[in-house]
Amino acid sequence: MYLDDGSLDVQRMGRGYAWLDTGTHDSLLDAGNFVRTLTKRQGLQAGNPDEIAFEQGWISRDQLAERAELFRKNFYGQYLKDLLES
């Protein structure tokens, strides 16, 4: 339908992207395990809104530091602090 009316916009996903279909219980579990593995083994977070906002220039370094301080007692805050130090 989108192709027929000319409104289809397709973009090829480059390296570093993963499509995680979560339409079934099994595929949802697979997606969760993938994200957990990414986080634990590579120290990366998938879809971190503060990291994305910082990298896109939507928030400043000081604002990211405030967010890191807000969450200082958990892994998320430590991740943001590490992001500031790198």
Jmol script that loads the backbone (N, CA, C; Angstrom):
load data "model"
ATOM      1  N   MET A   1       0.815  -1.178   0.000  1.00  0.00           N
ATOM      2  CA  MET A   1       0.000   0.000   0.000  1.00  0.00           C
ATOM      3  C   MET A   1       0.872   1.261   0.000  1.00  0.00           C
ATOM      4  N   TYR A   2       1.897   1.288   0.869  1.00  0.00           N
ATOM      5  CA  TYR A   2       2.782   2.460   0.890  1.00  0.00           C
ATOM      6  C   TYR A   2       3.567   2.592  -0.413  1.00  0.00           C
ATOM      7  N   LEU A   3       3.987   1.467  -0.966  1.00  0.00           N
ATOM      8  CA  LEU A   3       4.705   1.484  -2.238  1.00  0.00           C
ATOM      9  C   LEU A   3       3.802   2.007  -3.347  1.00  0.00           C
ATOM     10  N   ASP A   4       2.567   1.537  -3.354  1.00  0.00           N
ATOM     11  CA  ASP A   4       1.622   1.953  -4.386  1.00  0.00           C
ATOM     12  C   ASP A   4       1.326   3.450  -4.350  1.00  0.00           C
ATOM     13  N   ASP A   5       1.224   4.024  -3.152  1.00  0.00           N
ATOM     14  CA  ASP A   5       0.904   5.457  -3.105  1.00  0.00           C
ATOM     15  C   ASP A   5       2.150   6.345  -3.063  1.00  0.00           C
ATOM     16  N   GLY A   6       3.360   5.736  -3.159  1.00  0.00           N
ATOM     17  CA  GLY A   6       4.593   6.500  -3.250  1.00  0.00           C
ATOM     18  C   GLY A   6       5.111   7.057  -1.938  1.00  0.00           C
ATOM     19  N   SER A   7       4.566   6.606  -0.816  1.00  0.00           N
ATOM     20  CA  SER A   7       5.014   7.139   0.470  1.00  0.00           C
ATOM     21  C   SER A   7       5.980   6.217   1.210  1.00  0.00           C
ATOM     22  N   LEU A   8       6.381   5.130   0.556  1.00  0.00           N
ATOM     23  CA  LEU A   8       7.318   4.202   1.189  1.00  0.00           C
ATOM     24  C   LEU A   8       8.714   4.815   1.209  1.00  0.00           C
ATOM     25  N   ASP A   9       9.333   4.813   2.372  1.00  0.00           N
ATOM     26  CA  ASP A   9      10.694   5.315   2.529  1.00  0.00           C
ATOM     27  C   ASP A   9      11.513   4.211   3.178  1.00  0.00           C
ATOM     28  N   VAL A  10      12.399   3.606   2.421  1.00  0.00           N
ATOM     29  CA  VAL A  10      13.201   2.483   2.897  1.00  0.00           C
ATOM     30  C   VAL A  10      14.644   2.928   3.033  1.00  0.00           C
ATOM     31  N   GLN A  11      15.253   2.560   4.134  1.00  0.00           N
ATOM     32  CA  GLN A  11      16.665   2.838   4.335  1.00  0.00           C
ATOM     33  C   GLN A  11      17.344   1.564   4.802  1.00  0.00           C
ATOM     34  N   ARG A  12      18.469   1.270   4.212  1.00  0.00           N
ATOM     35  CA  ARG A  12      19.234   0.098   4.601  1.00  0.00           C
ATOM     36  C   ARG A  12      19.920   0.369   5.942  1.00  0.00           C
ATOM     37  N   MET A  13      19.766  -0.563   6.859  1.00  0.00           N
ATOM     38  CA  MET A  13      20.412  -0.408   8.159  1.00  0.00           C
ATOM     39  C   MET A  13      21.863  -0.836   8.019  1.00  0.00           C
ATOM     40  N   GLY A  14      22.759   0.020   8.480  1.00  0.00           N
ATOM     41  CA  GLY A  14      24.183  -0.254   8.372  1.00  0.00           C
ATOM     42  C   GLY A  14      24.692  -1.130   9.499  1.00  0.00           C
ATOM     43  N   ARG A  15      25.970  -1.212   9.571  1.00  0.00           N
ATOM     44  CA  ARG A  15      26.628  -1.988  10.615  1.00  0.00           C
ATOM     45  C   ARG A  15      26.312  -1.427  11.987  1.00  0.00           C
ATOM     46  N   GLY A  16      26.153  -2.293  12.954  1.00  0.00           N
ATOM     47  CA  GLY A  16      25.863  -1.852  14.307  1.00  0.00           C
ATOM     48  C   GLY A  16      24.381  -1.830  14.639  1.00  0.00           C
ATOM     49  N   TYR A  17      23.538  -2.176  13.683  1.00  0.00           N
ATOM     50  CA  TYR A  17      22.104  -2.246  13.906  1.00  0.00           C
ATOM     51  C   TYR A  17      21.685  -3.714  13.945  1.00  0.00           C
ATOM     52  N   ALA A  18      20.681  -3.984  14.721  1.00  0.00           N
ATOM     53  CA  ALA A  18      20.123  -5.333  14.765  1.00  0.00           C
ATOM     54  C   ALA A  18      18.606  -5.228  14.765  1.00  0.00           C
ATOM     55  N   TRP A  19      17.968  -5.998  13.922  1.00  0.00           N
ATOM     56  CA  TRP A  19      16.515  -6.046  13.901  1.00  0.00           C
ATOM     57  C   TRP A  19      16.085  -7.183  14.815  1.00  0.00           C
ATOM     58  N   LEU A  20      15.309  -6.853  15.834  1.00  0.00           N
ATOM     59  CA  LEU A  20      14.871  -7.849  16.800  1.00  0.00           C
ATOM     60  C   LEU A  20      13.356  -7.977  16.711  1.00  0.00           C
ATOM     61  N   ASP A  21      12.900  -9.019  16.035  1.00  0.00           N
ATOM     62  CA  ASP A  21      11.475  -9.280  15.913  1.00  0.00           C
ATOM     63  C   ASP A  21      10.990  -9.855  17.238  1.00  0.00           C
ATOM     64  N   THR A  22       9.965  -9.260  17.802  1.00  0.00           N
ATOM     65  CA  THR A  22       9.474  -9.719  19.107  1.00  0.00           C
ATOM     66  C   THR A  22       7.999 -10.100  19.034  1.00  0.00           C
ATOM     67  N   GLY A  23       7.621 -10.726  17.936  1.00  0.00           N
ATOM     68  CA  GLY A  23       6.223 -11.082  17.725  1.00  0.00           C
ATOM     69  C   GLY A  23       5.764 -12.340  18.437  1.00  0.00           C
ATOM     70  N   THR A  24       6.687 -13.111  18.971  1.00  0.00           N
ATOM     71  CA  THR A  24       6.315 -14.324  19.710  1.00  0.00           C
ATOM     72  C   THR A  24       7.017 -14.325  21.057  1.00  0.00           C
ATOM     73  N   HIS A  25       6.571 -15.191  21.943  1.00  0.00           N
ATOM     74  CA  HIS A  25       7.229 -15.292  23.247  1.00  0.00           C
ATOM     75  C   HIS A  25       8.701 -15.664  23.093  1.00  0.00           C
ATOM     76  N   ASP A  26       8.975 -16.619  22.207  1.00  0.00           N
ATOM     77  CA  ASP A  26      10.360 -17.055  21.994  1.00  0.00           C
ATOM     78  C   ASP A  26      11.225 -15.928  21.442  1.00  0.00           C
ATOM     79  N   SER A  27      10.707 -15.197  20.453  1.00  0.00           N
ATOM     80  CA  SER A  27      11.519 -14.133  19.855  1.00  0.00           C
ATOM     81  C   SER A  27      11.695 -12.962  20.834  1.00  0.00           C
ATOM     82  N   LEU A  28      10.720 -12.731  21.692  1.00  0.00           N
ATOM     83  CA  LEU A  28      10.874 -11.695  22.715  1.00  0.00           C
ATOM     84  C   LEU A  28      11.972 -12.077  23.700  1.00  0.00           C
ATOM     85  N   LEU A  29      12.001 -13.335  24.102  1.00  0.00           N
ATOM     86  CA  LEU A  29      13.059 -13.820  24.985  1.00  0.00           C
ATOM     87  C   LEU A  29      14.415 -13.730  24.294  1.00  0.00           C
ATOM     88  N   ASP A  30      14.478 -14.109  23.021  1.00  0.00           N
ATOM     89  CA  ASP A  30      15.733 -14.006  22.264  1.00  0.00           C
ATOM     90  C   ASP A  30      16.235 -12.561  22.226  1.00  0.00           C
ATOM     91  N   ALA A  31      15.323 -11.621  21.994  1.00  0.00           N
ATOM     92  CA  ALA A  31      15.703 -10.205  21.940  1.00  0.00           C
ATOM     93  C   ALA A  31      16.224  -9.738  23.296  1.00  0.00           C
ATOM     94  N   GLY A  32      15.555 -10.133  24.348  1.00  0.00           N
ATOM     95  CA  GLY A  32      16.007  -9.768  25.693  1.00  0.00           C
ATOM     96  C   GLY A  32      17.378 -10.330  26.004  1.00  0.00           C
ATOM     97  N   ASN A  33      17.610 -11.576  25.616  1.00  0.00           N
ATOM     98  CA  ASN A  33      18.923 -12.197  25.831  1.00  0.00           C
ATOM     99  C   ASN A  33      20.004 -11.510  25.011  1.00  0.00           C
ATOM    100  N   PHE A  34      19.666 -11.092  23.791  1.00  0.00           N
ATOM    101  CA  PHE A  34      20.624 -10.376  22.953  1.00  0.00           C
ATOM    102  C   PHE A  34      21.051  -9.066  23.613  1.00  0.00           C
ATOM    103  N   VAL A  35      20.074  -8.307  24.095  1.00  0.00           N
ATOM    104  CA  VAL A  35      20.366  -7.025  24.732  1.00  0.00           C
ATOM    105  C   VAL A  35      21.176  -7.248  26.006  1.00  0.00           C
ATOM    106  N   ARG A  36      20.827  -8.264  26.772  1.00  0.00           N
ATOM    107  CA  ARG A  36      21.575  -8.568  27.999  1.00  0.00           C
ATOM    108  C   ARG A  36      23.024  -8.917  27.675  1.00  0.00           C
ATOM    109  N   THR A  37      23.232  -9.732  26.655  1.00  0.00           N
ATOM    110  CA  THR A  37      24.584 -10.108  26.247  1.00  0.00           C
ATOM    111  C   THR A  37      25.373  -8.887  25.792  1.00  0.00           C
ATOM    112  N   LEU A  38      24.747  -8.035  25.016  1.00  0.00           N
ATOM    113  CA  LEU A  38      25.396  -6.807  24.551  1.00  0.00           C
ATOM    114  C   LEU A  38      25.836  -5.960  25.736  1.00  0.00           C
ATOM    115  N   THR A  39      24.973  -5.833  26.718  1.00  0.00           N
ATOM    116  CA  THR A  39      25.265  -5.021  27.892  1.00  0.00           C
ATOM    117  C   THR A  39      26.377  -5.640  28.733  1.00  0.00           C
ATOM    118  N   LYS A  40      26.273  -6.915  29.005  1.00  0.00           N
ATOM    119  CA  LYS A  40      27.230  -7.581  29.896  1.00  0.00           C
ATOM    120  C   LYS A  40      28.606  -7.767  29.261  1.00  0.00           C
ATOM    121  N   ARG A  41      28.649  -8.196  28.013  1.00  0.00           N
ATOM    122  CA  ARG A  41      29.940  -8.527  27.390  1.00  0.00           C
ATOM    123  C   ARG A  41      30.662  -7.340  26.794  1.00  0.00           C
ATOM    124  N   GLN A  42      29.907  -6.392  26.254  1.00  0.00           N
ATOM    125  CA  GLN A  42      30.546  -5.265  25.575  1.00  0.00           C
ATOM    126  C   GLN A  42      30.421  -3.957  26.343  1.00  0.00           C
ATOM    127  N   GLY A  43      29.662  -3.965  27.424  1.00  0.00           N
ATOM    128  CA  GLY A  43      29.501  -2.755  28.214  1.00  0.00           C
ATOM    129  C   GLY A  43      28.711  -1.668  27.504  1.00  0.00           C
ATOM    130  N   LEU A  44      27.922  -2.047  26.516  1.00  0.00           N
ATOM    131  CA  LEU A  44      27.123  -1.097  25.751  1.00  0.00           C
ATOM    132  C   LEU A  44      25.664  -1.202  26.159  1.00  0.00           C
ATOM    133  N   GLN A  45      24.934  -0.133  25.992  1.00  0.00           N
ATOM    134  CA  GLN A  45      23.508  -0.162  26.243  1.00  0.00           C
ATOM    135  C   GLN A  45      22.768   0.091  24.941  1.00  0.00           C
ATOM    136  N   ALA A  46      21.681  -0.589  24.756  1.00  0.00           N
ATOM    137  CA  ALA A  46      20.867  -0.428  23.553  1.00  0.00           C
ATOM    138  C   ALA A  46      19.753   0.576  23.835  1.00  0.00           C
ATOM    139  N   GLY A  47      19.657   1.594  23.005  1.00  0.00           N
ATOM    140  CA  GLY A  47      18.570   2.557  23.112  1.00  0.00           C
ATOM    141  C   GLY A  47      18.623   3.431  24.347  1.00  0.00           C
ATOM    142  N   ASN A  48      19.798   3.807  24.803  1.00  0.00           N
ATOM    143  CA  ASN A  48      19.944   4.650  25.982  1.00  0.00           C
ATOM    144  C   ASN A  48      19.556   6.087  25.613  1.00  0.00           C
ATOM    145  N   PRO A  49      18.425   6.592  26.118  1.00  0.00           N
ATOM    146  CA  PRO A  49      17.953   7.920  25.680  1.00  0.00           C
ATOM    147  C   PRO A  49      18.903   9.064  26.034  1.00  0.00           C
ATOM    148  N   ASP A  50      19.555   8.983  27.189  1.00  0.00           N
ATOM    149  CA  ASP A  50      20.486  10.050  27.563  1.00  0.00           C
ATOM    150  C   ASP A  50      21.732  10.039  26.684  1.00  0.00           C
ATOM    151  N   GLU A  51      22.250   8.871  26.377  1.00  0.00           N
ATOM    152  CA  GLU A  51      23.410   8.765  25.499  1.00  0.00           C
ATOM    153  C   GLU A  51      23.080   9.290  24.103  1.00  0.00           C
ATOM    154  N   ILE A  52      21.921   8.916  23.600  1.00  0.00           N
ATOM    155  CA  ILE A  52      21.506   9.372  22.274  1.00  0.00           C
ATOM    156  C   ILE A  52      21.351  10.890  22.261  1.00  0.00           C
ATOM    157  N   ALA A  53      20.689  11.442  23.280  1.00  0.00           N
ATOM    158  CA  ALA A  53      20.488  12.898  23.353  1.00  0.00           C
ATOM    159  C   ALA A  53      21.821  13.635  23.402  1.00  0.00           C
ATOM    160  N   PHE A  54      22.772  13.091  24.143  1.00  0.00           N
ATOM    161  CA  PHE A  54      24.096  13.714  24.242  1.00  0.00           C
ATOM    162  C   PHE A  54      24.835  13.649  22.906  1.00  0.00           C
ATOM    163  N   GLU A  55      24.839  12.485  22.290  1.00  0.00           N
ATOM    164  CA  GLU A  55      25.550  12.323  21.014  1.00  0.00           C
ATOM    165  C   GLU A  55      24.934  13.161  19.896  1.00  0.00           C
ATOM    166  N   GLN A  56      23.630  13.405  19.965  1.00  0.00           N
ATOM    167  CA  GLN A  56      22.959  14.213  18.948  1.00  0.00           C
ATOM    168  C   GLN A  56      23.049  15.707  19.240  1.00  0.00           C
ATOM    169  N   GLY A  57      23.612  16.070  20.400  1.00  0.00           N
ATOM    170  CA  GLY A  57      23.736  17.471  20.757  1.00  0.00           C
ATOM    171  C   GLY A  57      22.469  18.072  21.337  1.00  0.00           C
ATOM    172  N   TRP A  58      21.531  17.225  21.747  1.00  0.00           N
ATOM    173  CA  TRP A  58      20.263  17.713  22.297  1.00  0.00           C
ATOM    174  C   TRP A  58      20.394  18.085  23.767  1.00  0.00           C
ATOM    175  N   ILE A  59      21.374  17.489  24.457  1.00  0.00           N
ATOM    176  CA  ILE A  59      21.669  17.878  25.835  1.00  0.00           C
ATOM    177  C   ILE A  59      23.168  18.144  25.945  1.00  0.00           C
ATOM    178  N   SER A  60      23.529  18.980  26.888  1.00  0.00           N
ATOM    179  CA  SER A  60      24.941  19.358  27.069  1.00  0.00           C
ATOM    180  C   SER A  60      25.660  18.342  27.951  1.00  0.00           C
ATOM    181  N   ARG A  61      26.951  18.521  28.020  1.00  0.00           N
ATOM    182  CA  ARG A  61      27.772  17.690  28.902  1.00  0.00           C
ATOM    183  C   ARG A  61      27.336  17.853  30.360  1.00  0.00           C
ATOM    184  N   ASP A  62      27.029  19.088  30.751  1.00  0.00           N
ATOM    185  CA  ASP A  62      26.568  19.348  32.120  1.00  0.00           C
ATOM    186  C   ASP A  62      25.226  18.664  32.392  1.00  0.00           C
ATOM    187  N   GLN A  63      24.340  18.681  31.411  1.00  0.00           N
ATOM    188  CA  GLN A  63      23.054  18.015  31.591  1.00  0.00           C
ATOM    189  C   GLN A  63      23.226  16.497  31.707  1.00  0.00           C
ATOM    190  N   LEU A  64      24.151  15.946  30.934  1.00  0.00           N
ATOM    191  CA  LEU A  64      24.424  14.513  31.041  1.00  0.00           C
ATOM    192  C   LEU A  64      25.010  14.198  32.408  1.00  0.00           C
ATOM    193  N   ALA A  65      25.863  15.066  32.912  1.00  0.00           N
ATOM    194  CA  ALA A  65      26.440  14.875  34.246  1.00  0.00           C
ATOM    195  C   ALA A  65      25.349  14.900  35.314  1.00  0.00           C
ATOM    196  N   GLU A  66      24.364  15.766  35.147  1.00  0.00           N
ATOM    197  CA  GLU A  66      23.235  15.811  36.088  1.00  0.00           C
ATOM    198  C   GLU A  66      22.464  14.493  36.067  1.00  0.00           C
ATOM    199  N   ARG A  67      22.264  13.955  34.895  1.00  0.00           N
ATOM    200  CA  ARG A  67      21.555  12.672  34.770  1.00  0.00           C
ATOM    201  C   ARG A  67      22.366  11.547  35.400  1.00  0.00           C
ATOM    202  N   ALA A  68      23.671  11.570  35.198  1.00  0.00           N
ATOM    203  CA  ALA A  68      24.539  10.556  35.803  1.00  0.00           C
ATOM    204  C   ALA A  68      24.461  10.629  37.322  1.00  0.00           C
ATOM    205  N   GLU A  69      24.430  11.837  37.849  1.00  0.00           N
ATOM    206  CA  GLU A  69      24.333  12.022  39.298  1.00  0.00           C
ATOM    207  C   GLU A  69      22.984  11.534  39.831  1.00  0.00           C
ATOM    208  N   LEU A  70      21.930  11.805  39.092  1.00  0.00           N
ATOM    209  CA  LEU A  70      20.593  11.372  39.490  1.00  0.00           C
ATOM    210  C   LEU A  70      20.515   9.852  39.651  1.00  0.00           C
ATOM    211  N   PHE A  71      21.211   9.142  38.783  1.00  0.00           N
ATOM    212  CA  PHE A  71      21.179   7.672  38.788  1.00  0.00           C
ATOM    213  C   PHE A  71      22.483   7.074  39.311  1.00  0.00           C
ATOM    214  N   ARG A  72      23.204   7.798  40.127  1.00  0.00           N
ATOM    215  CA  ARG A  72      24.550   7.395  40.560  1.00  0.00           C
ATOM    216  C   ARG A  72      24.589   6.056  41.291  1.00  0.00           C
ATOM    217  N   LYS A  73      23.486   5.618  41.860  1.00  0.00           N
ATOM    218  CA  LYS A  73      23.491   4.395  42.668  1.00  0.00           C
ATOM    219  C   LYS A  73      23.217   3.129  41.866  1.00  0.00           C
ATOM    220  N   ASN A  74      23.103   3.255  40.554  1.00  0.00           N
ATOM    221  CA  ASN A  74      22.841   2.052  39.767  1.00  0.00           C
ATOM    222  C   ASN A  74      23.714   2.009  38.510  1.00  0.00           C
ATOM    223  N   PHE A  75      23.586   0.930  37.771  1.00  0.00           N
ATOM    224  CA  PHE A  75      24.396   0.696  36.579  1.00  0.00           C
ATOM    225  C   PHE A  75      24.192   1.794  35.531  1.00  0.00           C
ATOM    226  N   TYR A  76      22.954   2.268  35.408  1.00  0.00           N
ATOM    227  CA  TYR A  76      22.654   3.298  34.417  1.00  0.00           C
ATOM    228  C   TYR A  76      23.463   4.571  34.679  1.00  0.00           C
ATOM    229  N   GLY A  77      23.482   5.010  35.919  1.00  0.00           N
ATOM    230  CA  GLY A  77      24.253   6.197  36.274  1.00  0.00           C
ATOM    231  C   GLY A  77      25.733   6.017  36.056  1.00  0.00           C
ATOM    232  N   GLN A  78      26.242   4.837  36.387  1.00  0.00           N
ATOM    233  CA  GLN A  78      27.668   4.560  36.170  1.00  0.00           C
ATOM    234  C   GLN A  78      27.993   4.563  34.678  1.00  0.00           C
ATOM    235  N   TYR A  79      27.084   4.028  33.887  1.00  0.00           N
ATOM    236  CA  TYR A  79      27.277   4.020  32.437  1.00  0.00           C
ATOM    237  C   TYR A  79      27.375   5.453  31.914  1.00  0.00           C
ATOM    238  N   LEU A  80      26.481   6.331  32.385  1.00  0.00           N
ATOM    239  CA  LEU A  80      26.519   7.728  31.940  1.00  0.00           C
ATOM    240  C   LEU A  80      27.799   8.412  32.414  1.00  0.00           C
ATOM    241  N   LYS A  81      28.236   8.118  33.627  1.00  0.00           N
ATOM    242  CA  LYS A  81      29.482   8.694  34.130  1.00  0.00           C
ATOM    243  C   LYS A  81      30.667   8.238  33.273  1.00  0.00           C
ATOM    244  N   ASP A  82      30.705   6.953  32.951  1.00  0.00           N
ATOM    245  CA  ASP A  82      31.762   6.428  32.089  1.00  0.00           C
ATOM    246  C   ASP A  82      31.732   7.084  30.712  1.00  0.00           C
ATOM    247  N   LEU A  83      30.537   7.356  30.218  1.00  0.00           N
ATOM    248  CA  LEU A  83      30.387   8.020  28.925  1.00  0.00           C
ATOM    249  C   LEU A  83      31.015   9.410  28.967  1.00  0.00           C
ATOM    250  N   LEU A  84      30.836  10.105  30.075  1.00  0.00           N
ATOM    251  CA  LEU A  84      31.431  11.434  30.235  1.00  0.00           C
ATOM    252  C   LEU A  84      32.953  11.380  30.281  1.00  0.00           C
ATOM    253  N   GLU A  85      33.482  10.310  30.833  1.00  0.00           N
ATOM    254  CA  GLU A  85      34.936  10.177  30.993  1.00  0.00           C
ATOM    255  C   GLU A  85      35.632   9.675  29.733  1.00  0.00           C
ATOM    256  N   SER A  86      34.863   9.175  28.797  1.00  0.00           N
ATOM    257  CA  SER A  86      35.500   8.644  27.569  1.00  0.00           C
ATOM    258  C   SER A  86      35.579   9.679  26.473  1.00  0.00           C
TER     259      SER A  86
END
end "model"
wireframe off; spacefill off
backbone 0.3
color backbone group
